[in-house]
């Protein structure tokens, strides 16, 4: 009996020692937060808007100028004052200030911005700021602990903790370039532009958006991967604009049935559906039906990851494409083109009730060879679009007027009144949609 009591005391003592030893380890969250907080700023912005005055006898007239304020967050990426934030945090604002963790309020100016990725770079006049340590978003694993740091609800610096819930979230219609990190760390209004860090205090993402039915945090926060944010920052500083690579291909996702028909063991990759004449892809020998599985050794999961990786290449850079063709693996060398030069051939509609934010281009040679007619939707600005058009759709008719060229589309779009009847070809299926404005 005595030996049993001694053993029980030993077990309890061992448990007590373990608990006491583990307690200091709980400070790792506080230690990480302490390292990161000096690298995150609160952003406050003001703009002046004209609010129409209403008179019940004469209706709306003139306008009263009123200040409108906004708040967000930013991440210091250099000791001399460069700060990354979200485009939507600073877009359209006339006065921007950044408040540091030590209480300094610094005037900021926008160096450059990229609406397609929702990244902006601002600059404050200060030295000896503490830049955040840059991490690697590609090394993240689902279930890994992360901290979200930002200016929640404009209250000031706030730290929340969660895990990486998912990686590579795409097709959400938030940005043109999407490959979000999903986290359940609480992200609320005002957190936009703030830091998502791993437990080593390294920046892995820029907090950007939430998916919510209520407008508040429901455990689905989205962050832009740090490599995309830093690529935009570097391009803005070097070129004064965002320079993106271009292949000149149209691609789609694979599904298990399609993968089996192509003799593939996996549905990962991007299926080439069209190769544009004279494009870098055409010069490299890519063909419709090829499945691109990697660029420079980095895996391609789907069409969105291909677009993102291609865009991050600099024009003139040589890249190695790994692909499957007729069940056989091969590599092709290709020199990336400049997306800006390719986009200049497209037609972008502005100030139109239905087509604002929609860019269209001519059909590719392979599509024309199949007898297809119309214009190809090459881009849809999610922040401006008002109708359900998607990249890759082929516009066949506008209000029963056949569309055969960019000119005919421009003319038809310009004649649309309050009713739009739009006929498109979407992945081989002809659909007619009706809209009223």
C-alpha positions in Angstrom: 0.0 0.0 0.0 2.9 2.3 0.9 4.6 1.7 -2.4 1.3 2.4 -4.3 1.0 5.8 -2.4 4.6 6.6 -3.2 4.1 5.8 -6.9 0.9 7.9 -7.0 2.8 10.8 -5.4 5.6 10.4 -7.9 3.0 10.5 -10.8 1.3 13.6 -9.4 4.7 15.3 -8.8 5.7 14.5 -12.4 2.5 15.9 -13.7 3.0 19.0 -11.6 6.5 19.5 -12.8 5.4 19.1 -16.4 2.6 21.7 -16.0 4.9 24.2 -14.4 7.5 23.6 -17.1 4.9 24.1 -19.8 3.6 27.4 -18.5 6.4 29.6 -19.7 6.0 28.1 -23.2 2.6 29.8 -23.3 4.4 33.1 -23.7 5.4 32.1 -27.3 2.2 33.8 -28.5 2.9 37.0 -26.5 6.5 36.9 -27.7 5.5 36.6 -31.3 3.0 39.5 -31.0 5.6 41.6 -29.3 8.0 41.1 -32.3 5.4 41.9 -34.9 3.4 44.8 -33.4 6.1 47.5 -34.0 6.0 46.5 -37.7 2.3 47.1 -38.2 0.7 50.5 -38.5 -2.9 51.8 -38.2 -4.0 53.7 -41.3 -6.5 56.5 -41.2 -7.7 58.2 -44.4 -10.0 61.1 -45.3 -11.6 62.2 -48.5 -14.1 64.8 -49.5 -17.3 63.8 -51.2 -20.2 65.8 -52.6 -23.6 64.9 -51.1 -26.5 66.1 -53.1 -29.1 68.3 -51.3 -32.7 67.4 -51.6 -35.6 69.8 -51.7 -39.1 68.3 -51.7 -40.2 71.0 -54.2 -37.2 71.3 -56.5 -35.7 67.8 -56.1 -31.9 67.2 -55.9 -29.6 70.1 -56.5 -25.9 71.0 -56.1 -24.1 69.2 -53.3 -22.6 69.7 -49.9 -18.9 68.8 -49.5 -18.5 66.5 -46.6 -15.4 64.6 -45.2 -15.5 60.8 -45.3 -13.1 58.8 -43.2 -11.8 55.3 -43.4 -9.4 53.1 -41.5 -7.2 50.1 -42.1 -3.8 48.6 -41.4 -0.4 48.4 -43.0 2.8 46.5 -42.7 6.2 48.1 -42.6 8.6 46.4 -45.1 11.6 48.8 -44.9 13.2 50.8 -42.2 12.9 54.0 -44.3 9.2 54.1 -44.5 7.7 51.8 -47.2 4.4 50.2 -46.0 2.3 47.6 -47.8 -1.5 47.8 -47.4 -4.6 46.9 -49.4 -5.5 49.0 -52.4 -9.1 49.3 -51.1 -7.8 50.9 -47.9 -6.3 53.9 -49.6 -8.0 54.1 -53.0 -9.6 57.5 -53.6 -8.5 59.0 -50.3 -6.8 62.4 -50.3 -5.2 62.4 -46.9 -3.6 59.3 -45.4 -1.9 58.9 -42.1 -0.1 56.0 -40.5 0.1 55.6 -36.7 3.0 53.5 -35.5 3.0 51.3 -32.4 5.0 53.9 -30.4 2.2 56.5 -31.1 3.8 58.5 -33.9 1.3 59.8 -36.5 3.0 60.1 -39.9 1.6 61.6 -43.2 1.7 59.0 -46.0 1.6 59.2 -49.8 0.7 56.5 -52.2 3.7 55.3 -54.2 1.7 52.9 -56.4 -1.2 50.5 -56.4 -2.4 47.4 -58.1 -6.2 47.0 -58.1 -5.9 43.5 -59.7 -4.3 42.1 -56.6 -5.6 44.7 -54.1 -2.1 45.7 -53.0 -0.9 49.3 -52.5 2.5 50.7 -51.5 2.6 53.8 -49.4 5.5 55.8 -48.0 6.0 57.8 -44.8 8.9 60.2 -44.0 10.6 58.3 -41.2 13.7 56.4 -40.4 14.6 53.6 -38.1 11.3 51.9 -38.5 11.2 48.2 -37.7 10.4 46.2 -40.9 8.6 42.9 -40.6 10.5 39.7 -41.2 9.4 38.2 -44.5 8.3 34.6 -44.4 7.4 32.0 -47.0 3.7 31.4 -47.8 4.6 28.3 -49.7 5.8 26.6 -46.6 2.5 27.0 -44.8 0.6 23.9 -43.8 -3.1 23.6 -43.0 -3.6 23.6 -39.3 -0.5 25.8 -38.6 -1.0 28.5 -36.0 -1.0 32.1 -37.2 -1.6 35.6 -35.8 -3.6 38.4 -37.5 -2.4 41.8 -36.5 -4.3 45.0 -37.4 -6.5 48.0 -36.6 -9.7 46.2 -36.0 -12.8 48.5 -36.2 -10.3 51.5 -36.0 -9.7 50.7 -32.3 -6.0 50.4 -32.6 -3.6 47.5 -32.8 -5.3 44.2 -32.2 -3.9 40.7 -32.2 -6.0 37.6 -32.8 -4.9 33.9 -33.1 -6.1 31.1 -35.3 -4.9 28.5 -37.7 -4.4 28.2 -41.5 -7.8 26.7 -42.5 -7.0 26.3 -46.2 -4.6 27.3 -48.9 -5.0 28.5 -52.5 -8.5 29.8 -52.3 -9.5 31.0 -55.8 -12.6 32.0 -57.9 -14.1 34.1 -55.1 -14.7 37.1 -57.3 -12.8 39.4 -54.9 -9.7 40.2 -56.9 -8.5 39.4 -60.4 -5.5 37.6 -59.0 -6.6 35.3 -56.2 -4.7 32.6 -54.3 -5.9 33.4 -50.7 -4.7 31.9 -47.5 -7.8 31.1 -45.4 -7.6 31.5 -41.6 -10.0 31.4 -38.7 -8.0 34.1 -36.9 -10.5 36.9 -36.3 -10.3 39.4 -39.1 -12.7 42.4 -38.8 -13.3 45.7 -40.6 -10.1 47.7 -40.1 -7.8 44.7 -40.3 -7.5 45.1 -44.1 -3.9 45.6 -45.0 -2.6 44.1 -41.7 -0.2 41.3 -41.1 -0.8 37.5 -41.0 2.3 36.0 -39.4 3.5 32.6 -38.5 4.6 31.8 -35.0 8.2 32.8 -35.8 6.9 36.3 -36.4 7.4 36.1 -40.1 4.9 37.8 -42.5 3.1 35.2 -44.6 0.1 37.2 -45.8 -1.7 40.5 -46.0 -5.1 40.3 -44.4 -7.6 41.4 -47.1 -11.2 40.2 -46.8 -13.7 38.0 -45.0 -16.5 35.9 -46.1 -19.5 36.6 -43.9 -23.3 36.7 -44.0 -23.4 39.2 -41.1 -20.6 41.6 -42.2 -18.6 40.6 -39.1 -16.1 37.8 -38.5 -17.5 34.3 -38.9 -14.2 32.5 -39.0 -13.4 32.8 -42.7 -10.7 35.3 -43.2 -8.6 35.7 -46.3 -5.1 36.9 -46.7 -3.0 37.6 -49.8 0.2 35.5 -49.9 3.3 37.5 -49.0 5.1 36.5 -52.2 2.4 38.1 -54.3 2.4 41.2 -52.2 6.2 41.6 -52.3 6.3 41.0 -56.0 3.9 43.9 -56.5 5.9 46.0 -54.1 9.2 45.3 -55.9 7.6 45.9 -59.3 6.2 49.3 -58.3 9.5 50.4 -56.9 11.5 49.3 -59.9 9.2 50.1 -62.8 6.6 52.5 -61.4 3.9 50.0 -62.4 3.2 46.3 -61.9 5.0 44.3 -64.6 3.5 40.9 -65.2 4.5 38.0 -67.4 2.3 36.7 -70.1 2.1 33.3 -71.9 -0.8 33.8 -74.3 -2.8 30.8 -73.4 -6.3 30.1 -72.3 -6.6 27.4 -69.7 -9.3 25.7 -67.6 -9.4 23.5 -64.5 -9.3 19.7 -64.7 -11.8 17.4 -63.1 -11.4 13.7 -62.4 -13.3 12.6 -65.5 -11.4 14.9 -67.8 -8.1 13.8 -66.2 -8.9 10.1 -66.9 -9.8 10.9 -70.5 -6.4 12.6 -70.9 -4.6 9.5 -69.3 -3.6 11.5 -66.3 -3.2 10.1 -62.7 -4.2 13.4 -61.1 -6.6 16.3 -61.7 -3.9 18.8 -60.7 -2.8 21.1 -63.5 -4.2 23.5 -66.0 -5.6 22.3 -69.3 -4.6 24.5 -72.3 -7.7 25.2 -74.4 -6.3 27.8 -76.8 -2.9 29.2 -77.8 -2.9 32.7 -79.2 -1.1 33.4 -82.5 2.4 34.8 -82.1 2.3 34.5 -78.3 5.2 33.2 -76.2 3.3 30.0 -75.7 2.9 29.5 -79.5 6.6 30.1 -80.0 7.5 27.6 -77.3 5.3 24.9 -79.0 2.4 24.7 -76.6 -0.7 23.1 -78.0 -4.4 22.9 -77.0 -4.8 19.7 -75.0 -1.5 20.1 -73.1 -1.7 20.0 -69.4 0.7 22.3 -67.6 1.8 20.8 -64.3 4.6 23.0 -63.1 6.5 26.2 -63.9 10.2 26.2 -62.9 9.5 23.2 -60.7 6.6 24.8 -58.8 3.5 22.8 -59.0 0.4 24.1 -60.9 -2.7 23.0 -59.1 -5.4 24.7 -61.3 -5.9 27.4 -63.8 -5.8 30.2 -61.2 -2.4 29.1 -59.9 -1.1 29.0 -63.5 -2.3 32.6 -64.0 -0.7 33.7 -60.8 2.7 32.1 -61.4 2.8 33.3 -65.0 2.0 36.8 -63.9 4.8 36.8 -61.3 7.4 36.1 -64.0 9.2 39.1 -65.4 8.9 39.7 -69.2 12.0 38.3 -71.0 12.7 35.7 -68.3 13.2 32.2 -69.5 10.9 29.6 -67.8 10.6 25.9 -67.9 7.1 24.5 -68.3 6.5 20.9 -67.2 3.5 19.4 -69.0 1.7 16.3 -70.0 0.9 15.7 -73.7 -0.9 12.6 -74.9 0.0 10.9 -71.6 3.7 11.7 -71.9 5.6 14.1 -69.6 7.9 16.7 -71.3 9.4 20.1 -70.6 9.3 23.2 -72.8 11.4 26.3 -72.5 9.5 29.6 -72.9 10.4 33.3 -72.6 7.6 35.2 -70.8 6.0 38.1 -72.6 4.7 41.4 -71.2 1.1 41.3 -70.1 0.7 45.0 -70.7 1.6 44.7 -74.4 -0.9 41.8 -74.7 -3.6 43.8 -72.9 -3.2 46.8 -75.2 -4.7 44.7 -78.0 -7.9 44.2 -76.0 -11.0 46.5 -75.8 -12.0 47.6 -72.3 -15.5 49.1 -72.0 -15.9 52.1 -69.6 -18.9 54.1 -68.4 -21.4 51.6 -69.6 -24.5 50.5 -67.7 -23.8 46.8 -68.2 -20.3 46.3 -69.6 -18.1 48.6 -67.4 -15.0 46.7 -66.3 -15.2 44.1 -69.1 -12.3 43.6 -71.5 -12.7 41.6 -74.7 -10.3 40.5 -77.4 -10.3 38.7 -80.7 -10.8 34.9 -80.8 -7.7 32.7 -81.1 -6.8 30.8 -84.3 -7.9 27.5 -82.8 -11.3 28.9 -81.8 -11.8 30.4 -85.3 -10.8 27.1 -86.8 -13.7 25.4 -84.9 -16.1 27.9 -86.6 -16.7 30.0 -83.5 -17.6 33.6 -83.9 -17.8 36.5 -81.5 -15.3 38.2 -79.1 -13.5 36.7 -76.2 -13.9 38.0 -72.6 -10.3 38.4 -71.5 -10.8 40.1 -68.2 -13.6 41.1 -65.8 -12.9 43.7 -63.1 -14.8 42.3 -60.1 -15.0 45.7 -58.5 -16.8 47.3 -61.5 -18.6 44.4 -63.2 -22.4 44.4 -62.9 -23.3 41.3 -65.0 -22.2 37.6 -64.9 -19.5 37.5 -67.4 -16.4 35.4 -66.8 -13.0 35.3 -68.4 -13.1 32.8 -71.3 -16.8 33.5 -72.2 -17.4 34.2 -75.9 -19.9 37.0 -76.5 -22.1 36.0 -79.5 -24.8 38.6 -79.6 -25.9 41.8 -77.8 -29.6 42.5 -78.0 -29.9 40.1 -80.9 -27.2 41.9 -82.9 -24.5 39.3 -83.9 -21.0 40.1 -82.6 -18.3 39.2 -85.1 -15.5 41.6 -84.2 -14.3 44.1 -81.6 -15.9 46.9 -83.6 -19.3 45.3 -83.9 -19.2 44.6 -80.1 -18.3 48.1 -79.3 -21.1 49.5 -81.5 -23.7 47.0 -80.1 -22.6 47.7 -76.5 -22.9 51.5 -77.1 -26.5 51.1 -78.3 -27.8 49.2 -75.3 -30.6 51.0 -73.3 -32.1 49.8 -70.1 -32.6 46.2 -71.2 -29.7 43.9 -72.2 -30.1 40.5 -73.8 -26.7 38.9 -73.9 -25.9 35.6 -75.7 -22.6 33.9 -74.8 -20.8 30.7 -75.3 -19.6 29.4 -72.0 -17.4 26.3 -72.2 -19.4 25.1 -75.2 -22.8 25.9 -73.8 -24.8 28.7 -75.4 -26.6 30.8 -72.8 -28.8 33.9 -73.1 -29.1 36.2 -70.1 -31.4 39.2 -69.7 -30.6 42.2 -67.5 -32.6 45.4 -66.7 -31.1 48.6 -65.3 
